[in-house]
Amino acid sequence: MIVKNEEERLEKCLTSVKDYVDEIIIVDTGSTDGTLEIAKRFTEKLFTFNWTNNFSDARNYSIAQATSEYILIMDADEYIKEAPELKRYLKGKADCFLFNIKNHLSNGGSYTHQAYRMFKKATGLSYEGKLHEHINIDHFPEVITREIPIVIHHDGYLEGVLNDKNKKIRNIKIIEVESKEHPTAYNLYNLARAQFDLGMYEKAQHNFKKSYQLDNSKSYLPDLLNKLALSLMELRRFDDGLKVISSAITLFQNQSQLWLTKGLIYFYYGYFQDAEMMFKHCLNIVEYGYEITEGTGSYIPKLKLSEVYEERGDLLKSFEEIVEVIQEHKHYAPALVRYFEVVKKTGIPKSDIVNTLNAIYPINNDRDLNTLLISLYNTRNPLLKYYIDEYSLNVNGRIQAVAETLNNNYEYPFEFWSQLDIIPQVNYLDVISLCYVRRDDSLVDKLTSLKLNKKDKSTLKRLIKRDSITQKELSNLLLEYLVNINMRLIDMMELDDFDYIYSKYLANNQQQSIRILFAKELFEAGHVNMAETVSLNLLSSYPNSKEGLKLLADCYVRLNRYEDAINTYKRALKYGNSLSIYEKLYFLYEETGNSVEKEALLTEMKLKYSLSDWLNQLSD
C-alpha cells in the first residue's frame, strides 16, 4: 500500500485483509496525522518515499519491498468484506488476477469496474502512469491472467472524501502533462475522463475521439464510447450522441450501461417513447460491462421511467414507478428526492404523505432516518421539521434553520444566519427568501459569492425592503432570482408576498424568457392552475411562443382538458417541430379514440424522425 494522511480509513482497510495475507507493506509519502501509528499495529514493514508527483513511482517502490511470491495491491479507502478463497486462486496457472472494484457513492448508489490487483512478483509486472497508474500487462503477453469473483469495496467517492473540486483540478494538471509527454490512447482516455468529470465536455469529446483513433481495441472501449456519447448529449449534440451509442451497442450488445445511456440521450432529446423502450429494455438484461453502475438493470431505469410518465402527464403511473424504486433500493437518495417531487405535484395532503411513507419507507435505523432527512432537506420539503421533531433530533444548524423557515418560524433561522461570518452558497435562496419575508436586508452582505454585480445587489436590497423599483432596474439575472424567490415563497405559503412579486415584476415583464421560466417553475412545482394563468398571460403578449403554447397544453393535460390540449399542441407545432409534442398529440388521440388523426400524425412523424427506434419499429 501507499498512504498519506489516511487515519480515518486505514484501520478498516487493514482489518479487512490481515487474515488473508502473509505480510503487510506500507509506504508512506508524507503523512502528518495518525496514519503511521495505526499502521504499526498491523505491521513492522513501514517505509517512507519522497513524493515525485507520480503514483507509479510510489507503487513500484512498494512492490520492491515485498518478499512474498504474490502481491496484492490495496488503497486505504478500500476494503474486502470476505475472501477466504483468495489463496486458492494462486494454485492455478494464472500469474495476474482481475478483481471487481465496487465504488460506493454518496447518493446510496455504486458502480463497479475491473482492475488487476494481484500478481506474481517474478513476472516483472510494474505500474505506469503518473495519476491513473495501472499494471503494464500489455507489455507482457506471456503472462496468464484470470478474473476472480472477489470484490474490493471502495469508499473514496463518498461525499467529503473526493468531493473536492480543487483536488480534481490538481489531478487533471498531472494528466495533462503526462498526455502531452506520452500521448497514448490510454493517457488521452484518462484525460478525457477527468475532463468529463469536471464538466469540460467539449474537451472531453475531443480527447475521447483522439484516443479512439489511436487504438480502438482496448478493454475500456465500451466506457470510452459511452462517455463520448454522454459528452455529446451534454453539448446537446443529440443526433451525434445517438449515432455513437448505437454503434457502441452494435459492438457490445451485452453492456447494460450503453442501453441506459441510449435511453438517457433519447429522454433529454425529448424522444420519450424511445426513452421508455430503452429503459424497459434495461430491466430485461443482466448488469454487465467494463464499468457498471449498480442499478442499470433495475432501479435506475425505473427512476427514469417515473420521469417519462410524468412528461406524458401520467402522475399516477410516475408515482407507482418511484414507489417501486424506493421499496427495491431503500437508501438510493435520488429515489426519495424524486418521490417528494412527485407527491408535491399531486397536491397530496401532508398527513397522507407521512402515512404513505410509513408504509413504503419504514424507519428502522439511523441510516434510514439520515437518508430521509437529506432528501427532505435537498427538496426543501416542509416535512423536514416534522421528522426532526418526531424523532427529537439534534441536527446541523443549517438544516434546522431551513426546517424552521419552511414552517414559518423565522426568529431562529435569522439569528442563526446572522451568527455566521460567511453563509454557504447552497443556502443563498433560503436566506434571501427569509430576508424578503422579514423585510430585512442585513444578511445580504454575508452572501459573498452572490453572482450579482454591485448595482444588482443594491437593487436586491431595495426589493427586500419593498422600495419602488422600475422594470428597467431589473437585470435578467435579478429577475431569475425573483422567480426563484417567488417559488420559495409558495413553499413557505407566504402568498401575499408571492402575489406582490408576481403582479409587480413578473406578470407583465417584457422578457419572454422570464415569464416562460416562471410558468415552468409553477408547473413543475404542481401549481398547475397558476401555471395556466401565467401561460395565458404570456401568450396574450407573445401568441406565437412555441414554448408558451407547449406549457399551456401541458397544463390542460394535467387538468384533463384533452381537447384544449390537442388544439394547443397543434398550434405549438406551427411554430417549430418537436417529437415530444408529436408524441403527446399521438397519445392524446389514442386516449380520445381519434384513430384517423392518430394514423395521419404517425405518418408525418415517421418522415421527420429517422433516429427514433420506436417509429422505425412501427414502420416494420
N, C-alpha and C positions, 0 to 999 in steps of 0.2 A: 504494500500500500504506500501511496504518497499522501501526506496530510499537511494541512496548515490550518490552525485555529478551528479544530473540529470537536471541541469539548462537549458540545451538545449532542453529537451524533455518534461519536466513535465507540462508546461502550456498547451501544445497541448492535453495531456492526460486528465488533469482535466477539461479543457473546454469541451471536448467531452462527459463527463459523469455527469457534475454538475447538469444538469436539470433532471436527471433520478434517483438520489439518495437523501436520507434524511440526511445523514451525510458522511463526508469525514474524514478518519483517516489516518494520515501519520506517519509512524515510520521511523525515520532517523537513519542510522547506522554509521554516521561519516562524513557527508558532509562538505567540505571545500570551496565550491563555493556558488552560489546564490540560491541553491535549497530551503532552508527554507524560504527565503524572498518571493519566488514565491508561496510556499505552503500557507503562511499566507494570501495571497489574496483570497484563496478559503476556508480555514477552520481554526478554532482555536484549533482543536484536533491534536496537534503535540506532538509526543513522541520521546524519544531517546532510543536506545537499544545498549548495548555494544556487538560488533560483536563477535560471538563464532565460526566462520568458519562453520556455519550451517544455511542454508537458512530456514529450517523448524522451528528452534527456533525463528527466527525473525518473520516468518509468524504467528506462533501460539501466539506470544506476541501481534501482531497487532489484531488478532481475539479477544483476551481477552479484548481489549479496546472498542470493538463495543457494542452499546446499542440497535441497531435495530434488528428486528426479523430475517431478512435475510442479508447475507453478500455477496458482490461482490468483487472478488479479481482482481486487475489490476497491471500491471507493468508500469513504467514511459515511456517506449518506445512503449507503446500500446495506441490505441485509438479506439473509436467506432464512426462510421460515423453517424448512426442513430439507435435509439432503442426506439421508442415511445411506443412499446407494452411490454417493459421489465417487468413492474409491473403486467401486466395482467397475466403473467405466474405464478405468486405467488398465484393466487386464486385457482389453481387446487390442486391436491393431492400430487404432487411431492415435495420432500424435497431437491433435489440436481439436478443441471442443467448442461448439457453438451453443451459447446459452440464450434463453429468453430473458430480456430485461424489461420488467414491468414498472413503468414510470407513473407514480401516483400524483394526481393533480389536486389543486386546492378546491375545485368545484365538486369533488366527490367522484370524478371520473378517472380514467387512466388510459395510457396507450402502451403498447408493447413493441419493442424492436429486438433484433438479434445482434449478438456480438461474440467474437471469440474471446473467451476469458480464461481458459485453462489449456496449457500446452506443455509438451516435454521440453525441458531446458536444452537438451542435447541437440535439438533441431536447429538451434541458432536463430529462432524467431525473435524479433525485437519490434519495438514501436517506432513509428514515424509519424510526423505531423506535429506542428507546434502547439495547436489547441485541440483539434479533433484528432487526437492521437489514436492510432489503430495498429494492430499487428500486421506486419508486412507479409501476409500469407501469399500474396500474388507472386512474390519473388521465390517461393519455394514450392514449385508444382509437385515435387515428390512427397510432400507432407500429406498424410492421410487425415482427413477431417471427419468429424461426426457431430451431428446435432443431438443434444441430450435434453430431456424434459425437466430440467431443473430451472427454477425461476429465481432470478435475482431481483429483489424489490428495491426500487429507487425512490427516495423521498425528496430528492433535490429540487423538484419543481413545485413543491408545496409553497403556498404563499408565505413570504417572509424569508425563504431560503434563496430562491432565484427569481425574485420579483424586482430586481434591481436593474433599472434601465442603464445606469452608468456602467455596471459590470458588463452588460451586453455590448454596449458601445466599445468598451475597452477590449473585449474579446474580438469584436469584428475587426478592429485595427490589426490585431495579430494575424487574423485570417487573410486580411487584405495584403499584408506584407508577404505572407507565405505564398499566396496565389500569384503574386507578381514575380516572386523568385522562382517558384515552381508551378507554372500554370497547367497542372494536370487536371484531368477530368474530375478526380475526386476532390481536389482542393477547390475547384470552381463550384462544384456541387455544394460543398460545405459553406463557401462564401455566399452562395445564393440562399441557402437555408437560413443563415444568420441574417441576411438582408430581409428575407421573408418574415422572420420572427419580429423584426423591428418595423415592419410595415413599409419597407422600401421595395414596393412591388415592381416598379419599372426596372430597377437594377437587378432584382431577383430573377425576373423572367429572362432578362438578357443573359445572365450568367448560367441559368439552368439550360438555356439553348446552347451556349458555348460548351458547357460540359457534355451535353448530349452529342454535339458534333465531333468532339474529341474521342468519345468512346461511349457507344450505346449498348454495350454488352455487360455492364456491371450489375451486381446483385441489387444495387439501390435504384435501378432504373424505374421500377414502379413508383417509388416515392418521388423521384425527380419529376416524372411526368405528372403525378398527382399535384405536386406543389406548383409546377409550371401552370397547370390548368387553373388552380386556385388563385395564383398571381394574376392571371389574365382576367379572372372573374372579378377580383378586387379592382382592377383597372377598367371594369365594365366593358371589356372586350369579350362579350359572352359567346359570340359566334366562334372566335378563335379558341376560347376555352373549351367549348363543346367538341370542337374538332380534335383537340389534343386528348381530351379524356376519352372520347370514343375510340380513338386509335389505341390508347393505352389499354382499354378494356378488351379490344380485339387481341392484343398481345398477352394480356394477363386476366383472363376471364374469371379466375377464382379469387382475385384480390378484392375483398369486400370494401376496402377503403375507396377504391376507384368508383364503384357503383354509388356509394354515398356522395362522393364529390360530384358526380354527374347530376344527382338529384338536387344538390345544393345550387349548382350553376343554373339548372332549369328553374329552381324556385326563385332565385334572385333576378332571373331574366323575365319572370312573370309567366313562365310556362308551367302553370300549376298542375295541370292534368299529367304532364310528363313527369313533374316532380313527384306526384303521388305514385305513379307507376314505379319510379326508381326506388323510392323509399319502401314501398311494399315488396319490391324485389329483394331489397336488403334483408328483409325479415325472413326470407326463404333461403338464404345462403349461409354458409359457415364463415365465421370470422377468421380470416386467414390473410396473410400478406407479409411483405417486408417490414412494414411498420403498421401496427394495428391499433386503432383507437378502440378501447373497450366499449362495447355497446353499438358498434357499427351494424351489427346484425340483430339488434333488439331495441334498446330504449332510446338511442339517438334518432333513428328514423321515425320512431313513434312520436317523439317530441316534435320533429319536423312535420309529421302528418297532422298534428294538432294545429300547427300554423297554417298548413294548406287548407284545412277545413274552415278555419276562421276566415281566411281570404275568400273562400267561397260563400261566406255568410252563414255557415252552419256551426253556431257556437256550441250547441248541444254535443255534436259529434267531436268537436275540438275538446270540450270538457272531458268527455268519456275517454278520449285517447290519452290525455295528460294524467288522468287518474290511474290508468293502467301503468304509465311510466313510473309514477310515484310508488305504486304497490310493487313494481318489479325491482326498482333500484332506489331505495328509500333516501339515501344520502347524496343523490345527484342533485346538487343545488339548483341548476338551471331548470329542472322539472318543477320544483316548488315555486320558483320565480314565475315560471310560465303559468302555473296553477293560479297564483294570485292575480296575474294579469287577466286571465280568462274570467275568473269569478267577478272581477271588478267590472268587466264589460257586460256581464249578465245582470248586474244590479241585485244579486242575491244578498239578503239581509245579513248583517254581521253574525247574528246568533246562528243562522243556518250554516254559514261558512265554518264556524267553530265546530258545530255538530258533525259536519261532513269530514272535517279534518280529523276529528277524534276517531272516526271510523276508518279512514284510509291512511292516516298517519299517526298511529298511537305513539305517544312519547314514553319510551321505556328506559332511556338512559340519557346521560349528558350530551352525547353526540347527536341524538335525535333532536334535543332541545336547541343545541347550538346551531345545527343546520337550519332549523325552522327560524330562529331569531335572525340569522344572517340574511335569509331570504326575505323576511318581513322588512328588515332594515333596508336592504337594497331596492326593494319596491316601494319604500316609504308608505307602508301599509299601516293604517291606524290600529290594527290588531296587535302591533308590536307592544304597545303599552299593556294591553290585556294580558299577554303571556308573561311579560315582566312581572306584573302584579300577581298573576295567578300562581306563579312559582316562586314568588318573593325573591327575585333575582337582584343581585348587586352587579350591574353591568357597567361597561365603559361609559364615561360621562357623555361622549358624543352620541352614543346610542340612546341614552336616557333623555338627552336634550331633544333629539329628533322625535322620540316617542311622545314626550310631553307636548311638543309643538303640534303634532298631528292630532292631538286630543284637546287643543285649545287651552293648554296650560302654559302661559308664556313667561312667567316670572323666573322659574328655574333655568330654562334654556338661555334667556337673555343674560342672566347672571353668570352662567357657565361660560358662554362665548366671550363675555366681557373679560373674564379672567385669563384668557389665552392671549399670548403675545401675537401669535400667527394662527389663523384659522385654516385648517386643511382645505384644499381646493374642492375635494369631494363634497364638502358641506356648504359651499358658497350659496347655492339656491336655498338651502334650509335657512341660512342666516338672513339673506336678502328678503325672503318671504316673511320671516319673523319681524324684521325691521319695518317692512311695509305695514303690517298689521298694527304694530305699535307706533307707527309714525315717528320712528326714532332712527336717525341715520348714523348714530355714533359708532356702530360696528363696521361700517363700510370701509374705513381706512385700514382695518385689520385684514381685508381681503387683498393681500399684497400682489397676488398673481391674477387678479381680475383682468380679463382681456378687454379692458375699456381704456381709451385714452383719457387724459385729464379732463377734457371737456365733457365726455360722456359720463365719467364718474361723477362730475359735478351735477350733471342733469339727473342722474340716478338719485342722488341725494335729494334733489328738489322734488322728484317724483314721490319719493318716500314720504316727504313732508306735505304732499298734496299742493305744492306750488303750481301756479299756472304754467303749463308747458305747451308750446306750439308744436304742430306736426313737423315743422322744418328742423326743430331742435333734436329730433329723434333719429339717430343713425339706424341702419339696418340691424347692426349688432345689438343695439339697445332695444330695438323692437323685438328681436328674438328673445332677449332676456325677459321682456314684458310678457311675451307669450308663455314662457316657462313659469314665470311668477304666477300668472293667472291660473295655469293648470294646478299649481301647488295650492293656490287659494281655494280652488274647488275641493281638493282633497281635505283641506282644513275646514271646509264648509263655511268659509268667510265669503258668503255670497254677495254681500253689499260691496265689499272691496273688489270682488270679481267683476260685478256689473259696472263699477266705476271705471276700471281699466278698459273693459271691453267697449263700453259706449263712448268713452272719451278718446281712446287712442287706437283701437283695433277695428271697430265696426266699419268705419269709413276710410280706413287708411288707404292711401293711393298705391302702396306697394302690394301688388297682387300676390307675390310670393309669401308675404307675411300673413295675409288672410288665408291663403291655402294651408300654410303651416298651422295656423290656429285651428282651422276646421279639421285637419288631420289629427291633431293632438286631442281634440274633443272626441272625435270618433274613436280613436284608439283607446281612450280612457272610458269608453262606454256611454258618453253623454251624446247619444245619437240625435235626440231632438234639437239640442243646441247646435250640433254639427250641421244638421239640416238647415237651421236658421242662418248660420254663418255662410253656408254654401250658397243658399238662395240669395243672400245679401251680396255675396261676391259676384254671382252670375248676373245680378242686376247691373253691375258695373262692367263686367267682362263676360258677356254672353257666349263668347267663343272659347272660353277656357276649357280645354280638354280635361285638365286635372280637376277643375271645379265640377264639371259635369260627372266625371267618374266618382268623385266623392259624394255628390248628391245621390247618384244611383246606388252607391254602396249603402247610404243611409236608408234609402227606400227598401232595399233587400232586407236589411236588419229590422225594418218596421213592417215587413211582409206586404209591402205595396208593390207587388211584382209587375203590374202593368206600367206603373210610373217608372220603375227601374228599367224595364225593357226600353221604353221610349227615350229615357235619358242616356242609357248606354249607346243607343243608336245615334243619338245626337253627338255623343263624345267621339264616335268613330268617324264622323265627318271631318274632325279636326286632327286626325292622326291615327294610324293603325296601332293596335296593341293586342297581342294574343290574349293577355289576361282579360281584356274587355270582351273579346270574341268568346272566350271560354264561358264567362259569366252569362253572356247572352244565350249561348248554346244550352247551358243547364237551366236557365230560366224558361226557355222554350220547351225543354223537356219537362220541367216542373208544371208548366201550364198546359201541356198537351198539344203544343203547336208544332206538329211534326213537319209541316210543309216549310215553315220558316227555318226550322232546325236543319233540315237537309240542305236548303239553299245556303245557309250560313256555313255548313260543313264544307260544301264545295268551294266556297270563297276562301275559307281558312286553308284548305289543302294547297291552293295555288300560291299562297303567300308565305307559308311557314314550312319550308322543306326540312329544317333541322328538328322538327317535332317527331319523336318516335311514336307518340300517341296518334297523331294524324297519319303517319305513314302506315301504322298498323291498321287503322281504319280503312286506308286505301287498299291494303292487302285483302 
